[in-house]
Amino acid sequence: MNFVLSGYHQAKREEFRRFARQEIDTGDHYPEANLKKAAQKGYMGLPLPPEWGGGGEDFLTYTILIEELSRVCASTGAIIAVHTSVGTFPLYYFGTEDQKKRYLSGLARGELLGAFALTEAEAGSDAASLSATASRSGDGYILNGCKLFITSGDRADLYTVFATVDRSLGYKGITAFLMEKGTPGLTPGKPEKKMGLNRSNTTEVRMEDLYIPASNRLGEEGSGFSIAMSLLDGGRIGIAAQGLGLAQAVIDYTTAFLKEQEEYSGRETGQYKAFELADLATKLEAARLLVYRAALVKDSGQKCSKEASMAKYYTTDLAMEAATRCIDLCGFPAAGTSNPLTGYFCDAKAPQIYEGTNQIQRLVVSRELLGK
Ligand SMILES: Cc1cc2nc3c(=O)[nH]c(=O)nc-3n(C[C@H](O)[C@H](O)[C@H](O)COP(=O)(O)OP(=O)(O)OC[C@H]3O[C@@H](n4cnc5c(N)ncnc54)[C@H](O)[C@@H]3O)c2cc1C
């Protein structure tokens, strides 16, 4: 068993770290320029095969990319993670040759931005109860419904959207479709005002009598729920990597701050703070092993639901714990709205919620343990 990254993966980490530090801007506007630069480097489709415009890297390398990006700008990390793992992989795994020819290279090269539209007002954790409908019409389907909290909902060029062909069938009626930007009847909402990750737009996506040709149905009728669930394992590893990057950023900032403060604090206070920091750094290393292990299990082709869920909830809870503890450790200045720790604290909330809340991750893990 090797607990040390290979020379190849260490070199990739250095490359991604350099890119994130030197090229990524941390302003408060939509990170269009960051996405363009990432596309130029081939980072918008890193784990996709080269024949489809991707970087041909393994999932572990992609995980390290999201970690390093999120350490500098969590919103940029979130947009690229969603675009790759649930915005592009549905098409790669389940698309026909014709669908791939039309969209896949564009997505993998970052010329097109992908989104994943599953959540509705009454269907978040319980995605199987979604109510958007897809009625057969001629050689296609008419979609009606409203999706909520969709990452890049107002920016995406291609959405993987889920609707039911027959609600009485429950999850067996759910079907996936590829929906192009600009399709008549498609109305994205305005970005939600969130507490964090504000450079990543999260919007409503409304569909009114929207026609999708049968050639844009992804998979068979009724296979949408299993498509959605199968994608979430990879998606959750990406979110876990965001948690890692955020927790690392919190610890980096606090370490530098406490070093500067050292000469002013008394001996006992200093030791208490140093021990708190040691605890967080230890948890972070444990979290990193969980995330990389989940990525390695995925790379091996084995089922990784339990590993992905463990990694997702442990790291994203840790990012929130680290931000909360470090604001305490750094004292009043750290609670100011312009302090980076406040920003990390706010950014850490959404990763605990999306791609399955951390309660749902515990449900996944406990079901596996109990054999349910
Ligand atoms: C920033 C952001 C970006 C997002 N991006 C996307 C996106 O791109 N695409 C997309 O489709 N969705 C997206 N979402 C939606 C996200 O996936 C949902 O918010 C999430 O699945 C939870 O659903 P909900 O908000 O309806 O909460 P609910 O499901 O209503 O849950 C409310 C509370 O009840 C708990 N709960 C629910 N069921 C159970 C249970 N069985 N056992 C224990 N506890 C339970 C939950 O853990 C939570 O604490 C995004 C959300 C956010 C915040």
The ligand as an ORCA input file, in Angstrom:
! r2SCAN-3c Opt
* xyz 0 1
  C     -24.782     26.252     -4.086
  C     -25.659     25.131     -4.529
  C     -25.501     24.610     -5.809
  C     -26.321     23.572     -6.258
  N     -26.174     23.079     -7.535
  C     -27.031     22.141     -8.003
  C     -26.949     21.684     -9.354
  O     -26.069     22.088    -10.121
  N     -27.868     20.789     -9.796
  C     -28.865     20.292     -8.983
  O     -29.662     19.502     -9.460
  N     -28.970     20.715     -7.690
  C     -28.082     21.611     -7.179
  N     -28.181     22.053     -5.871
  C     -29.261     21.543     -5.038
  C     -28.790     20.567     -3.973
  O     -28.364     19.378     -4.575
  C     -29.945     20.387     -2.986
  O     -30.054     21.600     -2.267
  C     -29.705     19.239     -2.030
  O     -29.837     18.008     -2.704
  C     -30.683     19.246     -0.848
  O     -31.975     19.394     -1.254
  P     -32.929     20.474     -0.558
  O     -32.209     21.770     -0.528
  O     -34.254     20.414     -1.225
  O     -33.064     19.998      0.943
  P     -34.027     18.885      1.504
  O     -33.908     17.635      0.717
  O     -35.380     19.460      1.671
  O     -33.405     18.616      2.925
  C     -33.602     19.498      4.048
  C     -32.905     18.882      5.252
  O     -33.457     17.585      5.537
  C     -32.444     16.599      5.541
  N     -32.964     15.341      4.983
  C     -33.715     15.198      3.868
  N     -33.972     13.884      3.653
  C     -33.366     13.207      4.662
  C     -33.264     11.829      5.008
  N     -33.831     10.886      4.274
  N     -32.545     11.492      6.116
  C     -31.947     12.452      6.867
  N     -32.022     13.789      6.595
  C     -32.719     14.149      5.510
  C     -31.349     17.171      4.653
  O     -30.114     16.605      4.957
  C     -31.416     18.643      4.999
  O     -30.706     18.889      6.182
  C     -27.332     23.058     -5.396
  C     -27.473     23.566     -4.100
  C     -26.652     24.585     -3.658
  C     -26.830     25.117     -2.268
*
